[in-house]
Amino acid sequence: MRQYIYGKNTVIESLKGNKPVYEVYMMKNLKDDKLLSLIQSKNAKVTFVTQKNVLNDLVGSVAHQGIVAQVEGYGYSSVKEILASIPKGKQPLLLMLDGLEDPHNLGAILRTSDAIGVDGVIIGKNRSVGLTSTVAKVSTGAIDHVKVAQVTNLSRTLEDLKKQGFWVVGCDLHESKDYREIDYNMPLVVVIGSEGFGISRLVKSHCDMNVILPMVGHVTSLNASVATAVILYQVFNSRHPL
């Protein structure tokens, strides 16, 4: 199924990838010879427009930066495909998002996941944001590089992964350790809960340990994408110390 994506970096990453790009809509005053060359190399049709409302009609009143592309819709990988793609000798790292609903959070999380080499992100089919054009824009192209699995049952998925040797670390207040205390050098699934309710009861029951981010200010919680970035970089630091 085709969909529209927007934003210069998002479109460029899509043009560089293997997925079909059918048509690119650009503001006529957007001068970028390298971008035009990339579009030509992809054999995509180019339509120049003079009015922003033409692009707004395609993607809404968003910060499209004067460029929109019609591409093949973002597909999902299976968990099996993600596991098979992990390089031999690499310590596996998966990220599970339990009920995340904000596309801006998911886009930012995909960007961080790409930065530190997360092998795959697992989301639920129900009550969770999927791979939308907004997610693509916020991820600045990382959506084209990070495998995402959409599963019906997160708890059952964790059960299967634990049978394959994975340890599950949840970001939760209950019986938690400081996130800096954990040695993350093991096949790992990091679980992040929803923006308003945290990790669901059934998913929480499969966590081997919980971690918490200490805070000394007046606000008692962090944005989900920020908390994810902090924990993932601690995993990276644990596995790749200076």
C-alpha atoms as an extended CHARMM CRD file, in Angstrom:
* protein
*
       242  EXT
         1         1  MET       CA              0.0000000000        0.0000000000        0.0000000000  PROA      1               0.0000000000
         2         2  ARG       CA              1.3830000000        3.3830000000       -1.0100000000  PROA      2               0.0000000000
         3         3  GLN       CA              1.7520000000        6.2900000000        1.4130000000  PROA      3               0.0000000000
         4         4  TYR       CA              3.0950000000        9.8170000000        1.4680000000  PROA      4               0.0000000000
         5         5  ILE       CA              6.1910000000       10.8190000000        3.4120000000  PROA      5               0.0000000000
         6         6  TYR       CA              7.5920000000       14.3030000000        3.8630000000  PROA      6               0.0000000000
         7         7  GLY       CA             10.6820000000       16.2120000000        4.9410000000  PROA      7               0.0000000000
         8         8  LYS       CA             13.9700000000       16.4750000000        3.0840000000  PROA      8               0.0000000000
         9         9  ASN       CA             16.0360000000       13.9690000000        5.0860000000  PROA      9               0.0000000000
        10        10  THR       CA             13.1820000000       11.4620000000        5.1660000000  PROA      10              0.0000000000
        11        11  VAL       CA             12.7130000000       11.5980000000        1.4060000000  PROA      11              0.0000000000
        12        12  ILE       CA             16.4680000000       11.4120000000        0.7500000000  PROA      12              0.0000000000
        13        13  GLU       CA             16.8630000000        8.2810000000        2.8840000000  PROA      13              0.0000000000
        14        14  SER       CA             13.9240000000        6.6970000000        1.0930000000  PROA      14              0.0000000000
        15        15  LEU       CA             15.4860000000        7.5110000000       -2.2880000000  PROA      15              0.0000000000
        16        16  LYS       CA             18.7310000000        5.8860000000       -1.1630000000  PROA      16              0.0000000000
        17        17  GLY       CA             16.9550000000        2.7230000000       -0.0550000000  PROA      17              0.0000000000
        18        18  ASN       CA             15.5590000000       -0.2650000000       -1.9080000000  PROA      18              0.0000000000
        19        19  LYS       CA             11.8890000000        0.5840000000       -1.4790000000  PROA      19              0.0000000000
        20        20  PRO       CA             10.0620000000        2.0140000000       -4.5290000000  PROA      20              0.0000000000
        21        21  VAL       CA              9.5880000000        5.7800000000       -4.6970000000  PROA      21              0.0000000000
        22        22  TYR       CA              6.8260000000        6.5380000000       -7.1760000000  PROA      22              0.0000000000
        23        23  GLU       CA              6.6450000000       10.3180000000       -7.2620000000  PROA      23              0.0000000000
        24        24  VAL       CA              8.2920000000       13.2980000000       -5.5900000000  PROA      24              0.0000000000
        25        25  TYR       CA              6.4500000000       16.5930000000       -5.2010000000  PROA      25              0.0000000000
        26        26  MET       CA              8.7100000000       19.6100000000       -4.7060000000  PROA      26              0.0000000000
        27        27  MET       CA              8.2430000000       23.3230000000       -4.3030000000  PROA      27              0.0000000000
        28        28  LYS       CA              9.5270000000       24.9480000000       -7.4940000000  PROA      28              0.0000000000
        29        29  ASN       CA             11.8720000000       27.2230000000       -5.5140000000  PROA      29              0.0000000000
        30        30  LEU       CA             13.5620000000       24.2870000000       -3.7550000000  PROA      30              0.0000000000
        31        31  LYS       CA             16.9650000000       24.3250000000       -5.4410000000  PROA      31              0.0000000000
        32        32  ASP       CA             18.9100000000       21.1290000000       -4.8080000000  PROA      32              0.0000000000
        33        33  ASP       CA             20.7960000000       19.5670000000       -7.7190000000  PROA      33              0.0000000000
        34        34  LYS       CA             21.9930000000       16.5930000000       -5.6320000000  PROA      34              0.0000000000
        35        35  LEU       CA             18.4260000000       15.8040000000       -4.6290000000  PROA      35              0.0000000000
        36        36  LEU       CA             17.2340000000       16.0210000000       -8.2310000000  PROA      36              0.0000000000
        37        37  SER       CA             20.0570000000       13.7310000000       -9.3170000000  PROA      37              0.0000000000
        38        38  LEU       CA             19.0520000000       11.2330000000       -6.6340000000  PROA      38              0.0000000000
        39        39  ILE       CA             15.4390000000       11.3360000000       -7.8030000000  PROA      39              0.0000000000
        40        40  GLN       CA             16.5140000000       10.7210000000      -11.3930000000  PROA      40              0.0000000000
        41        41  SER       CA             18.6880000000        7.7770000000      -10.3570000000  PROA      41              0.0000000000
        42        42  LYS       CA             15.6080000000        6.2550000000       -8.7060000000  PROA      42              0.0000000000
        43        43  ASN       CA             13.5450000000        6.7910000000      -11.8740000000  PROA      43              0.0000000000
        44        44  ALA       CA             10.9040000000        8.5350000000       -9.8060000000  PROA      44              0.0000000000
        45        45  LYS       CA              8.5360000000       11.0660000000      -11.3330000000  PROA      45              0.0000000000
        46        46  VAL       CA              9.0520000000       14.6900000000      -10.2320000000  PROA      46              0.0000000000
        47        47  THR       CA              6.2060000000       17.1610000000       -9.9470000000  PROA      47              0.0000000000
        48        48  PHE       CA              7.0690000000       20.7870000000       -9.2100000000  PROA      48              0.0000000000
        49        49  VAL       CA              4.4440000000       22.8920000000       -7.4380000000  PROA      49              0.0000000000
        50        50  THR       CA              4.2410000000       26.6060000000       -6.7040000000  PROA      50              0.0000000000
        51        51  GLN       CA              1.7410000000       26.5720000000       -3.8440000000  PROA      51              0.0000000000
        52        52  LYS       CA              2.3220000000       24.9960000000       -0.4200000000  PROA      52              0.0000000000
        53        53  ASN       CA             -1.3390000000       24.0520000000       -0.1620000000  PROA      53              0.0000000000
        54        54  VAL       CA             -0.7620000000       21.4300000000       -2.8860000000  PROA      54              0.0000000000
        55        55  LEU       CA              1.6170000000       19.6200000000       -0.5100000000  PROA      55              0.0000000000
        56        56  ASN       CA             -0.6540000000       20.3320000000        2.4550000000  PROA      56              0.0000000000
        57        57  ASP       CA             -3.4620000000       18.5380000000        0.6270000000  PROA      57              0.0000000000
        58        58  LEU       CA             -1.2480000000       15.4400000000        0.4420000000  PROA      58              0.0000000000
        59        59  VAL       CA              0.1240000000       15.3010000000        4.0070000000  PROA      59              0.0000000000
        60        60  GLY       CA             -1.7210000000       17.9620000000        6.0050000000  PROA      60              0.0000000000
        61        61  SER       CA             -0.4360000000       21.1510000000        7.5750000000  PROA      61              0.0000000000
        62        62  VAL       CA              2.9000000000       19.7740000000        8.7130000000  PROA      62              0.0000000000
        63        63  ALA       CA              6.5250000000       20.8930000000        8.4230000000  PROA      63              0.0000000000
        64        64  HSD       CA              7.0600000000       19.1800000000        5.0600000000  PROA      64              0.0000000000
        65        65  GLN       CA             10.0160000000       21.4600000000        4.1140000000  PROA      65              0.0000000000
        66        66  GLY       CA              8.6610000000       21.8130000000        0.6030000000  PROA      66              0.0000000000
        67        67  ILE       CA              9.0030000000       18.1610000000       -0.3840000000  PROA      67              0.0000000000
        68        68  VAL       CA              6.6510000000       15.1610000000       -0.3110000000  PROA      68              0.0000000000
        69        69  ALA       CA              7.1140000000       11.7170000000       -1.8310000000  PROA      69              0.0000000000
        70        70  GLN       CA              4.7740000000        8.8770000000       -2.6070000000  PROA      70              0.0000000000
        71        71  VAL       CA              6.4530000000        5.6300000000       -1.6100000000  PROA      71              0.0000000000
        72        72  GLU       CA              5.6540000000        2.0150000000       -0.9760000000  PROA      72              0.0000000000
        73        73  GLY       CA              4.2060000000        1.7770000000        2.5370000000  PROA      73              0.0000000000
        74        74  TYR       CA              6.5150000000        0.8880000000        5.4100000000  PROA      74              0.0000000000
        75        75  GLY       CA              6.3940000000       -2.8210000000        6.0600000000  PROA      75              0.0000000000
        76        76  TYR       CA              7.0580000000       -4.7740000000        9.2160000000  PROA      76              0.0000000000
        77        77  SER       CA              9.5280000000       -7.5660000000        9.8310000000  PROA      77              0.0000000000
        78        78  SER       CA              8.7680000000      -10.6550000000       11.8580000000  PROA      78              0.0000000000
        79        79  VAL       CA             10.6120000000      -11.2410000000       15.1200000000  PROA      79              0.0000000000
        80        80  LYS       CA             12.1540000000      -14.3010000000       13.4590000000  PROA      80              0.0000000000
        81        81  GLU       CA             13.4850000000      -12.1370000000       10.6170000000  PROA      81              0.0000000000
        82        82  ILE       CA             14.9550000000       -9.6450000000       13.0940000000  PROA      82              0.0000000000
        83        83  LEU       CA             16.7540000000      -12.3950000000       15.0020000000  PROA      83              0.0000000000
        84        84  ALA       CA             18.0790000000      -13.9130000000       11.7800000000  PROA      84              0.0000000000
        85        85  SER       CA             19.5150000000      -10.5400000000       10.7260000000  PROA      85              0.0000000000
        86        86  ILE       CA             21.6510000000      -10.0610000000       13.8580000000  PROA      86              0.0000000000
        87        87  PRO       CA             25.3300000000      -10.3080000000       12.8780000000  PROA      87              0.0000000000
        88        88  LYS       CA             27.1630000000      -13.3600000000       14.1490000000  PROA      88              0.0000000000
        89        89  GLY       CA             29.1070000000      -12.5620000000       17.3080000000  PROA      89              0.0000000000
        90        90  LYS       CA             27.0600000000       -9.4580000000       18.1580000000  PROA      90              0.0000000000
        91        91  GLN       CA             25.3360000000       -9.3020000000       21.5260000000  PROA      91              0.0000000000
        92        92  PRO       CA             21.6280000000       -9.0420000000       20.5860000000  PROA      92              0.0000000000
        93        93  LEU       CA             19.6780000000       -5.9430000000       21.6260000000  PROA      93              0.0000000000
        94        94  LEU       CA             15.9410000000       -5.6250000000       21.0910000000  PROA      94              0.0000000000
        95        95  LEU       CA             13.5920000000       -2.8660000000       22.1830000000  PROA      95              0.0000000000
        96        96  MET       CA              9.9410000000       -3.5020000000       23.0360000000  PROA      96              0.0000000000
        97        97  LEU       CA              7.4700000000       -0.6110000000       23.2120000000  PROA      97              0.0000000000
        98        98  ASP       CA              4.3830000000       -1.4590000000       25.2420000000  PROA      98              0.0000000000
        99        99  GLY       CA              1.4630000000        0.7630000000       24.2410000000  PROA      99              0.0000000000
       100       100  LEU       CA              3.4050000000        3.7470000000       22.8930000000  PROA      100             0.0000000000
       101       101  GLU       CA              0.8980000000        6.0210000000       21.1520000000  PROA      101             0.0000000000
       102       102  ASP       CA              2.7540000000        9.2020000000       20.1610000000  PROA      102             0.0000000000
       103       103  PRO       CA              4.2600000000        9.0410000000       16.6360000000  PROA      103             0.0000000000
       104       104  HSD       CA              6.8190000000       11.7000000000       17.6070000000  PROA      104             0.0000000000
       105       105  ASN       CA              8.0830000000        9.4500000000       20.3990000000  PROA      105             0.0000000000
       106       106  LEU       CA              8.3020000000        6.4400000000       18.1010000000  PROA      106             0.0000000000
       107       107  GLY       CA             10.1470000000        8.4370000000       15.4440000000  PROA      107             0.0000000000
       108       108  ALA       CA             12.6660000000        9.7330000000       17.9790000000  PROA      108             0.0000000000
       109       109  ILE       CA             13.1320000000        6.2230000000       19.4060000000  PROA      109             0.0000000000
       110       110  LEU       CA             13.8370000000        4.7940000000       15.9500000000  PROA      110             0.0000000000
       111       111  ARG       CA             16.4390000000        7.5180000000       15.4440000000  PROA      111             0.0000000000
       112       112  THR       CA             18.1940000000        6.5720000000       18.7010000000  PROA      112             0.0000000000
       113       113  SER       CA             17.8580000000        2.8660000000       17.9200000000  PROA      113             0.0000000000
       114       114  ASP       CA             19.6380000000        3.3610000000       14.6230000000  PROA      114             0.0000000000
       115       115  ALA       CA             22.3460000000        5.4390000000       16.3050000000  PROA      115             0.0000000000
       116       116  ILE       CA             23.3630000000        2.7620000000       18.7990000000  PROA      116             0.0000000000
       117       117  GLY       CA             22.6790000000       -0.3500000000       16.7400000000  PROA      117             0.0000000000
       118       118  VAL       CA             19.4470000000       -1.7640000000       18.1550000000  PROA      118             0.0000000000
       119       119  ASP       CA             18.7390000000       -4.9420000000       16.1980000000  PROA      119             0.0000000000
       120       120  GLY       CA             14.9730000000       -4.4990000000       16.1240000000  PROA      120             0.0000000000
       121       121  VAL       CA             12.0040000000       -2.7750000000       17.7150000000  PROA      121             0.0000000000
       122       122  ILE       CA              8.8790000000       -4.6930000000       18.7230000000  PROA      122             0.0000000000
       123       123  ILE       CA              5.4940000000       -2.9890000000       19.0100000000  PROA      123             0.0000000000
       124       124  GLY       CA              1.9610000000       -4.2480000000       19.5770000000  PROA      124             0.0000000000
       125       125  LYS       CA             -0.7770000000       -4.3060000000       16.9380000000  PROA      125             0.0000000000
       126       126  ASN       CA             -3.3640000000       -2.8810000000       19.2980000000  PROA      126             0.0000000000
       127       127  ARG       CA             -3.3580000000        0.4810000000       21.0800000000  PROA      127             0.0000000000
       128       128  SER       CA              0.0620000000        1.3580000000       19.6970000000  PROA      128             0.0000000000
       129       129  VAL       CA              1.2670000000        3.7840000000       17.0550000000  PROA      129             0.0000000000
       130       130  GLY       CA              2.4420000000        2.2080000000       13.8080000000  PROA      130             0.0000000000
       131       131  LEU       CA              4.8320000000        3.2630000000       11.0640000000  PROA      131             0.0000000000
       132       132  THR       CA              3.2310000000        6.4840000000        9.8300000000  PROA      132             0.0000000000
       133       133  SER       CA              4.5180000000        9.4100000000        7.7780000000  PROA      133             0.0000000000
       134       134  THR       CA              4.9620000000       11.4270000000       10.9770000000  PROA      134             0.0000000000
       135       135  VAL       CA              7.0880000000        8.6440000000       12.4670000000  PROA      135             0.0000000000
       136       136  ALA       CA              9.1530000000        8.6310000000        9.2680000000  PROA      136             0.0000000000
       137       137  LYS       CA              9.6760000000       12.4030000000        9.3990000000  PROA      137             0.0000000000
       138       138  VAL       CA             10.7120000000       12.4940000000       13.0680000000  PROA      138             0.0000000000
       139       139  SER       CA             13.0500000000        9.5340000000       12.5790000000  PROA      139             0.0000000000
       140       140  THR       CA             14.8800000000       11.5340000000        9.8460000000  PROA      140             0.0000000000
       141       141  GLY       CA             15.2270000000        8.3810000000        7.7640000000  PROA      141             0.0000000000
       142       142  ALA       CA             16.0300000000        5.8940000000       10.5360000000  PROA      142             0.0000000000
       143       143  ILE       CA             12.7220000000        4.1660000000        9.7640000000  PROA      143             0.0000000000
       144       144  ASP       CA             14.4200000000        2.8210000000        6.6240000000  PROA      144             0.0000000000
       145       145  HSD       CA             17.2230000000        1.1990000000        8.6330000000  PROA      145             0.0000000000
       146       146  VAL       CA             15.6600000000       -0.1350000000       11.8560000000  PROA      146             0.0000000000
       147       147  LYS       CA             13.5930000000       -3.3100000000       11.5970000000  PROA      147             0.0000000000
       148       148  VAL       CA             10.2180000000       -3.1110000000       13.3420000000  PROA      148             0.0000000000
       149       149  ALA       CA              8.0460000000       -6.0970000000       14.2410000000  PROA      149             0.0000000000
       150       150  GLN       CA              4.3630000000       -5.6760000000       14.9990000000  PROA      150             0.0000000000
       151       151  VAL       CA              3.0400000000       -8.5280000000       17.1370000000  PROA      151             0.0000000000
       152       152  THR       CA             -0.3740000000       -9.4810000000       18.4710000000  PROA      152             0.0000000000
       153       153  ASN       CA              0.7900000000      -10.5150000000       21.9450000000  PROA      153             0.0000000000
       154       154  LEU       CA              3.7720000000       -8.8110000000       23.5860000000  PROA      154             0.0000000000
       155       155  SER       CA              3.7680000000      -11.1490000000       26.5940000000  PROA      155             0.0000000000
       156       156  ARG       CA              3.9170000000      -14.2750000000       24.4590000000  PROA      156             0.0000000000
       157       157  THR       CA              6.6850000000      -12.7100000000       22.3920000000  PROA      157             0.0000000000
       158       158  LEU       CA              8.7250000000      -12.1440000000       25.5520000000  PROA      158             0.0000000000
       159       159  GLU       CA              8.1130000000      -15.7520000000       26.6050000000  PROA      159             0.0000000000
       160       160  ASP       CA              9.4860000000      -16.9730000000       23.2870000000  PROA      160             0.0000000000
       161       161  LEU       CA             12.5120000000      -14.6600000000       23.4580000000  PROA      161             0.0000000000
       162       162  LYS       CA             13.3450000000      -15.7480000000       27.0050000000  PROA      162             0.0000000000
       163       163  LYS       CA             13.3260000000      -19.3650000000       25.8490000000  PROA      163             0.0000000000
       164       164  GLN       CA             15.9710000000      -18.3130000000       23.3110000000  PROA      164             0.0000000000
       165       165  GLY       CA             18.2190000000      -16.8830000000       26.0220000000  PROA      165             0.0000000000
       166       166  PHE       CA             17.1380000000      -13.2560000000       26.2000000000  PROA      166             0.0000000000
       167       167  TRP       CA             16.9550000000      -11.2950000000       29.4360000000  PROA      167             0.0000000000
       168       168  VAL       CA             14.2120000000       -8.7120000000       29.8090000000  PROA      168             0.0000000000
       169       169  VAL       CA             14.8110000000       -5.3380000000       31.4730000000  PROA      169             0.0000000000
       170       170  GLY       CA             11.8230000000       -3.0660000000       32.0400000000  PROA      170             0.0000000000
       171       171  CYS       CA             11.8270000000        0.6430000000       32.7470000000  PROA      171             0.0000000000
       172       172  ASP       CA              9.4950000000        0.6510000000       35.7380000000  PROA      172             0.0000000000
       173       173  LEU       CA              9.3140000000        2.0450000000       39.2770000000  PROA      173             0.0000000000
       174       174  HSD       CA              8.4180000000       -1.2450000000       40.9990000000  PROA      174             0.0000000000
       175       175  GLU       CA             11.3320000000       -3.0570000000       42.7270000000  PROA      175             0.0000000000
       176       176  SER       CA             13.7870000000       -1.2200000000       40.5160000000  PROA      176             0.0000000000
       177       177  LYS       CA             17.5330000000       -0.7180000000       40.4400000000  PROA      177             0.0000000000
       178       178  ASP       CA             19.3450000000        2.3750000000       39.2660000000  PROA      178             0.0000000000
       179       179  TYR       CA             19.7860000000        1.9150000000       35.5160000000  PROA      179             0.0000000000
       180       180  ARG       CA             23.5600000000        2.3790000000       35.9650000000  PROA      180             0.0000000000
       181       181  GLU       CA             23.8590000000       -0.6770000000       38.2360000000  PROA      181             0.0000000000
       182       182  ILE       CA             23.0490000000       -3.2460000000       35.5530000000  PROA      182             0.0000000000
       183       183  ASP       CA             25.5690000000       -5.0910000000       33.4080000000  PROA      183             0.0000000000
       184       184  TYR       CA             23.8590000000       -5.1890000000       30.0140000000  PROA      184             0.0000000000
       185       185  ASN       CA             26.3020000000       -7.6340000000       28.4320000000  PROA      185             0.0000000000
       186       186  MET       CA             23.7220000000      -10.3020000000       27.6590000000  PROA      186             0.0000000000
       187       187  PRO       CA             21.1080000000      -10.9690000000       24.9690000000  PROA      187             0.0000000000
       188       188  LEU       CA             18.7060000000       -8.2250000000       25.9580000000  PROA      188             0.0000000000
       189       189  VAL       CA             15.1790000000       -6.9230000000       25.4860000000  PROA      189             0.0000000000
       190       190  VAL       CA             14.6010000000       -3.4470000000       26.9040000000  PROA      190             0.0000000000
       191       191  VAL       CA             10.9240000000       -2.7230000000       27.5860000000  PROA      191             0.0000000000
       192       192  ILE       CA              9.5000000000        0.8000000000       27.6050000000  PROA      192             0.0000000000
       193       193  GLY       CA              5.8930000000        1.4240000000       28.6240000000  PROA      193             0.0000000000
       194       194  SER       CA              3.2600000000        3.7950000000       27.3200000000  PROA      194             0.0000000000
       195       195  GLU       CA              3.3940000000        7.5500000000       27.8920000000  PROA      195             0.0000000000
       196       196  GLY       CA              0.5530000000        7.5820000000       30.4260000000  PROA      196             0.0000000000
       197       197  PHE       CA              0.3870000000        4.1370000000       32.0090000000  PROA      197             0.0000000000
       198       198  GLY       CA              3.8360000000        2.5890000000       31.8180000000  PROA      198             0.0000000000
       199       199  ILE       CA              4.3550000000       -1.1380000000       31.2830000000  PROA      199             0.0000000000
       200       200  SER       CA              1.2290000000       -3.2850000000       31.3490000000  PROA      200             0.0000000000
       201       201  ARG       CA              0.7880000000       -5.8870000000       34.0750000000  PROA      201             0.0000000000
       202       202  LEU       CA              1.2630000000       -8.9650000000       31.8840000000  PROA      202             0.0000000000
       203       203  VAL       CA              4.3430000000       -7.6050000000       30.1460000000  PROA      203             0.0000000000
       204       204  LYS       CA              5.7860000000       -6.5080000000       33.4940000000  PROA      204             0.0000000000
       205       205  SER       CA              5.4390000000      -10.0580000000       34.8220000000  PROA      205             0.0000000000
       206       206  HSD       CA              7.9640000000      -11.2240000000       32.2170000000  PROA      206             0.0000000000
       207       207  CYS       CA             10.6500000000       -8.6810000000       33.1340000000  PROA      207             0.0000000000
       208       208  ASP       CA             13.6730000000      -10.2330000000       34.8270000000  PROA      208             0.0000000000
       209       209  MET       CA             14.6030000000       -6.8960000000       36.3860000000  PROA      209             0.0000000000
       210       210  ASN       CA             13.4120000000       -3.3130000000       36.3980000000  PROA      210             0.0000000000
       211       211  VAL       CA             15.4640000000       -0.1530000000       36.1840000000  PROA      211             0.0000000000
       212       212  ILE       CA             14.7400000000        3.4240000000       37.1220000000  PROA      212             0.0000000000
       213       213  LEU       CA             16.2830000000        6.7180000000       36.0730000000  PROA      213             0.0000000000
       214       214  PRO       CA             17.0590000000        8.8070000000       39.1830000000  PROA      214             0.0000000000
       215       215  MET       CA             15.6560000000       12.3460000000       39.0970000000  PROA      215             0.0000000000
       216       216  VAL       CA             16.4070000000       15.1290000000       41.5390000000  PROA      216             0.0000000000
       217       217  GLY       CA             14.2300000000       17.8790000000       40.0730000000  PROA      217             0.0000000000
       218       218  HSD       CA             10.5810000000       18.7620000000       40.4980000000  PROA      218             0.0000000000
       219       219  VAL       CA              9.2500000000       16.8070000000       37.4840000000  PROA      219             0.0000000000
       220       220  THR       CA              8.7740000000       13.1370000000       38.2780000000  PROA      220             0.0000000000
       221       221  SER       CA              8.9600000000       11.6200000000       34.8190000000  PROA      221             0.0000000000
       222       222  LEU       CA             10.7490000000       11.9090000000       31.4760000000  PROA      222             0.0000000000
       223       223  ASN       CA              9.3860000000       11.8310000000       27.9470000000  PROA      223             0.0000000000
       224       224  ALA       CA              9.3100000000        8.2160000000       26.7280000000  PROA      224             0.0000000000
       225       225  SER       CA             11.7520000000        8.8320000000       23.8970000000  PROA      225             0.0000000000
       226       226  VAL       CA             14.1890000000       10.6440000000       26.2120000000  PROA      226             0.0000000000
       227       227  ALA       CA             14.0670000000        7.8620000000       28.8140000000  PROA      227             0.0000000000
       228       228  THR       CA             14.6160000000        5.2910000000       26.0660000000  PROA      228             0.0000000000
       229       229  ALA       CA             17.6420000000        7.1670000000       24.7540000000  PROA      229             0.0000000000
       230       230  VAL       CA             19.1990000000        7.3800000000       28.2150000000  PROA      230             0.0000000000
       231       231  ILE       CA             18.8040000000        3.6500000000       28.8500000000  PROA      231             0.0000000000
       232       232  LEU       CA             19.9400000000        2.5860000000       25.3830000000  PROA      232             0.0000000000
       233       233  TYR       CA             23.0740000000        4.6780000000       25.6480000000  PROA      233             0.0000000000
       234       234  GLN       CA             23.7840000000        3.1140000000       29.0370000000  PROA      234             0.0000000000
       235       235  VAL       CA             23.5100000000       -0.2870000000       27.3450000000  PROA      235             0.0000000000
       236       236  PHE       CA             25.9390000000        0.9490000000       24.6950000000  PROA      236             0.0000000000
       237       237  ASN       CA             28.2920000000        2.2670000000       27.3740000000  PROA      237             0.0000000000
       238       238  SER       CA             28.1420000000       -1.0180000000       29.2720000000  PROA      238             0.0000000000
       239       239  ARG       CA             28.9790000000       -2.9890000000       26.1540000000  PROA      239             0.0000000000
       240       240  HSD       CA             31.5470000000       -0.5540000000       24.7500000000  PROA      240             0.0000000000
       241       241  PRO       CA             33.3590000000        1.0520000000       27.7120000000  PROA      241             0.0000000000
       242       242  LEU       CA             36.0880000000        3.6270000000       27.0570000000  PROA      242             0.0000000000
